[in-house]
Amino acid sequence: MGSAAAPVRQLDPHTVAELRSAAEKILAAFGTSAASPALLEHVARTAGAFSDTLRHHCRPVDTDDGLFVLRGLDVDDEAVGPTPAGWAIAGDSGAGALYDLTLLLLATVMGNPIAWEGQQDGRFVHNIVPAPGHETAQTGASSAVLLSPHTEDAFHPGRAHLLMLGCVRNHDHIATTAAGIRKTRLSDQDIETLARPVLPILPDDAYAEAQGYTDQPPPAVPALFPAEDGTTLRFDPAYTPVDRADATYRAAYRRLEAELARVSVSVSLAPGEVLVVDNDLVVHGRVPFRARYDGTDRWLKRASVRVPGRRTRPPAEADEHGYGQAALEAHAS
């Protein structure tokens, strides 16, 4: 794994103040970051009036890295309170809620934020914290194991185009890992093999209801797709039954895994930094760490964004059932 620096977009003090003022006004008006139709409408109006400077910082990912770090937001370590021992007790008010709304505003400039009926009570901004009893799970609540590099919500056709990870606390400098498909070196034959829909990607452990879906069989999906501007990927080896495929496909899939590992970089976020990942170009994960559950553990906020009109995925995805899960898209017409 490399340690190459991620591209950085530095927010100037005026732009940071613009964002903070907007988030503070919304929090004062609603008293919470819990999304309601009225709050989402207010967020959309506010985001629509942001300066061109802020919009430029939120422009699409524009390098083969497939990601960037937005730097310059401020987080008061004391004001946000202790790291919660699970997402369900994080709350939707106070300093943490102010950061929720800041991320929601940024997400709205970039596209349409999405939420999931079956995850974190339908919140548009998730809390990513280690949770007791989930240390070895392949979800954001784990800690003691490597979180395998994956496409966010790879099992679902309505998954995000962009993933935002905002750092609230990271005293131990725990790294997020990221690997871009356009940094890899794969043969034309491997790309052709992996562009065939051979295997399903099953729902991860964060979607218990989806894991019990039996109305229709799991759809086979391609791992790679030759989009108009280059190859994109849909990848989650922890939830892909690779052993069901023939030897040729298995070998190509393992070479893809090895290439992604070769080009992987580590990004250790500081409080106030936001990692923005193109979910069609980059898989992300996390290195193992030992959770203390004493209020000082790593704490990230996660927002997911769909970008209207993007054509980076196979048209056949429109026919997938999504294992019965509904993605709620804010501001969608």
N, C-alpha and C positions, 0 to 999 in steps of 0.2 A: 504494500500500500504506500502510495506516495504522499508527500506533504506539500505539494504545490499549492500556492495561494489561490483561493477562489477569486474571480473578478469582484471588485468592490465598487459600489455606487455610494458615495458619501453624501449624506443629506447635510445641507448647510443650516445654520441656526435659524434662519428665517423660515425655512421649509418645515423644520422640526416644530417651531412655534405654531405654524399654520395647522399642522396635524393635531398637536396637543390641544389647541384652542377648540378645534372642531369636535374632538372626542369629548372634551370637558363639557361643551354645550349639550351634546347628545346625552351624556350621563346625567347632567343636571335636569334635563327635560324628562327623562324616563326613569332615572334612578337605578338602572340595571343595564347589563349588556345582553340579557336574555332576549333573543330576537322575537319581535312581534311584527305583523304587517306594517304597523305605523312606524316602528323603529326602523325597519328596513327601508321604507319609503323616505324617511328623514335622512338616512345614511346615503341613499342614492342621490338625493337632491344636493346634499353637502358635497359629496364626491364630485358631482358634476360641475361644481363651482371652483374646484381647486386650480391652483396656478399651473401654467405651462411647465414651470421648473419641476414641480412635483410630478406631473405627468411624464416628463422626460425620464425621471428616475424610475418610473414604473413601466417603462417601455418593455416590449417583449425581450426575452432572452436572445442575445444577438451574437453569441460565440458558440463554438463547438463544445465548450465546457458544459453547456446546457443549464447553467445556474449562475447566480450572483448573490452577493451578500449586500444587503441594504444596511448601511451603518449610520449611526448618529442619533437614534432615539435614546431617550434616557429612561432608566428604570431605577426607582428608589428601593434598594434591597430591604430596608426596614419597613417602608410603607406597604409593600405588597404582602407582608406577613409571612409566616412559615410556609414552606412547601407542603401542600396537602398530601395526605397519605392515600389519595385516590382521586380520580377526576370528579366523582360524585359529591365531594365535600369542598370543592374549590370555591364555590360561590360565584355570584354574578353581580357583585357590588364592590365598591371601594377601588383601590389602586389597581388590582388585578383586572377589574372590569374596564378601567380606563385603557389598559393595554389591549383587551379584547376589542374594544371599539376602534382603537388605532389600527389594528390588523384588519378589522372588517372594512374600514375606510380604504386602506391600501388595496385590499382584495377587490373592492368594488371599482377602483380605478383600473385594475388589471383585467377585470372581466366580471363574471357573475359568481359570487360565493355560493358554495353548495353545503348542504347538511344532509344527514342520513337519518331516516326515521328510526333505524335500529342501532344507532350508535350515539352515546353520550347525550341521550334524551333530546336528540334533534338539534343540538347546538350548532351554530355556524362557526364558532371558535372552540376548539377542543383543548383540554389541559392534558399534557403529556408528562406524567410523573410516574416514578416507580411505585408499585403497589404490592403490599405484603401478600404472599401466596401466588404471585404471578412472575416470580423471578426468572423462570425458565421458559416462559411463553414466547411465541413468536409474534408479539404485539408491542405497542409502545409502552405498555405497563411493565415490561420485563426489565431486568437489570443484569443478572448474573451470566447471561449468555450473549453471544454475538447476535444482534438482530440482523438476519440475513438481508443482503441487498435485494430490494424489491421495488416494483412499481406500486405506488399507493393505490389500494383498492383495486388491484389488478383483475379481480374476479368479475368486475362490473363494467358494462358498457358506458355507464354514466359517470365513470371516475373523473377525477380532476385532470385538467390540462396542466395546471400549475399547483404546486404544493408550497405553502409558506410555513416556515418554522421560526417562530419568534422566541428569543431567549429571555426568560425572566430571571433565571438563576443558573449558574454553572460554576460553582466554586472549585470543582475538581477538574475543570477543563476537559470534560468528557466529549469525545469527538463524534460527530455525525459523519458517516462515510457516504461517498457519492461516486458514481462511475457512469460516464457517458458513452452511449453506444457509438457515437461518431468519433470517439477516440480509439476504438478497438480496431484490430486488424483481423478480419475474417475472410475466408475464401468465398468466391462467388458461389461455389457449390454449397457451403455451409449456410450462406444467406438464403439461397433458394430452398434448401431443406427446411430451415426454420421459419420460412414464410408460409409453409403449408399448415393448415389447421389440423393438427394431429392430436393434441392433448387439451383437456380442460384446465383452467385455473380455478381451484375450489375456494370458497369463502374462508377467510382467516378467522382466528379464534375470537376476534372482536365482534363477530356477527353470528351469534349463537343461533338466532332464528333462521338465518340464511343457510347455516350448516344442516338444518333439518328439512330443507326444501326438497320435496320429492315429486312435485307436479309434473316436471319434465326432466329429461336426462341432462346432465351437464354438457354444455356445448364445447366442442373442440375449437380452439382459437390459435392463431399464429403467434409465435414469439416475436417475430420481426415483420415489419411492413415497409415496403418501398414507397414512402410518401413523395409528394412532388418535390420537396426540397431536401430529401435525404432519408436515410433509414430511421425508423422509429421502432420502439420495442414495447412489449407487454410481458412482464417477467416477474415471477414469484416462485422460486424453486422450492420453498418450504411448503407450498400448497399446490404443487404441480406433480402428478403421479408419473414422473419421468420413466420409471421402470416398465410402464405399460407400452412404451414405444419400441419400435424396432431398433436394431443395433446402430444403423446409420443415423437415425434421428438422435438417439441417446448420445452418440459420440459428438455430433454437432452441438447439441445442447451443452455438453460438458466443456467443449471448447469455448462456447459463448461465456459460460461461467468463469472459465480461466482468464479469458480476455478482460472481462469486467473487473476481475480481481486485480489484474495487472495494471489497469489504468485507474484504479480506485484512488481517491484522495480523501484526506481527513480534514474536516472543518470543525474546529472547536469554537463554538459561538460564545461571545461575551454578552452580558445583559444589554438589551436594547438592540442587538443585531438581529436581522431577519434574513434567513437563508431562503431564497426563492429558487425552486427546482422545477425545470420543465419535466413533467411527469411522463411525457412521451419520449424523452431523450435520455433521461437519467434515472438510474435506480439508486435508492438510498438505504442506509441502515444505521447501525450504532454499535460502537465497541462495548464490550462488557464492562461493568463496574459494580462496586459493592455499595448497595443502598444502605443508608444508616437509619432512615425513617425517624430522623430527629428534627425535621423542619428545615434542613439545609441542603437536601438533595437537589439534583438537577431538575429544572422545571422549564418546560417549553410550552408555548401556545402554538396550535396548528390551525391553519385555515386552508381550505381547498377551493380552487377557482376553476370554473369552466369558461372557455373563451369562445364566444359565439362565432360560428363560421369557419372554425379551424378544420382543415382537411388533412389530418395526420393519422387517421385510423381507417381500417377497412370498412367499406360500406356495409358488410355483412353483420357488423356489430349491432346495427339497428334492429336485427331480428332476435337478439339474445334476450333471455328472460330475466337476467340479473338475479337469479335465485330468490325472486320475490321481494327484493329490496328496492325501496324508492329513494331516489336522490331528489332532494328539495332544492331547487335552483332559485336563488334570490334574483329579482329584477328581470327574470326571463319573461319575454312577451308571449 
